Amino acid sequence: MNVQEVCRLETMEGRCRWNSEVMVMTSARWGRMKTGRCLGESNLLALHQNDPLFLGCYEDVLAVLDEKCSGRPRCEVRIPNADLDNIKPCYPELQRYLEVSYSCVKGKVEIQSNSKLIVMQIDSHRPAC
């Protein structure tokens, strides 16, 4: 399982190791989940640590990332991102970040030119190493 924390002005770069693998998004959260690389400790955080709209606020955005990335061997999502910026689980003026996890599974991608659908054919249900 691959896990990434993507801060403002960064790009989530999901990639599978082998050409025979495709990504399957397993979780995606957008907000201010915890202090860390994207949200450093500060006096302001200490003052508002018990405010649920300041820290610990997030929205599940798995459907958004699933559409952008699942079924593809690689995927890039730049932050800021218009699809995510419209989602405001915290106070609107606060900086948010993206936390994602995905697995790579054996499979292939077929693109049907008439409808541009991506069809994922998974050879195995076990995540690849």
Stockholm file with secondary structure:
# STOCKHOLM 1.0

chainA/1-129         MNVQEVCRLETMEGRCRWNSEVMVMTSARWGRMKTGRCLGESNLLALHQNDPLFLGCYEDVLAVLDEKCSGRPRCEVRIPNADLDNIKPCYPELQRYLEVSYSCVKGKVEIQSNSKLIVMQIDSHRPAC
#=GR chainA/1-129 SS CEEEEECTTCEEEEECSSTTEEEEEEEEEEEECCSSSSSCCCHHHHHTTTCTTTSSEEEECHHHHHHHHTTSSEEEEESSCHHHHTCCSSCTTSCCEEEEEEEEEEEEEEEETTTTEEEEEEEEEEECC
#=GC SS_cons         CEEEEECTTCEEEEECSSTTEEEEEEEEEEEECCSSSSSCCCHHHHHTTTCTTTSSEEEECHHHHHHHHTTSSEEEEESSCHHHHTCCSSCTTSCCEEEEEEEEEEEEEEEETTTTEEEEEEEEEEECC
//
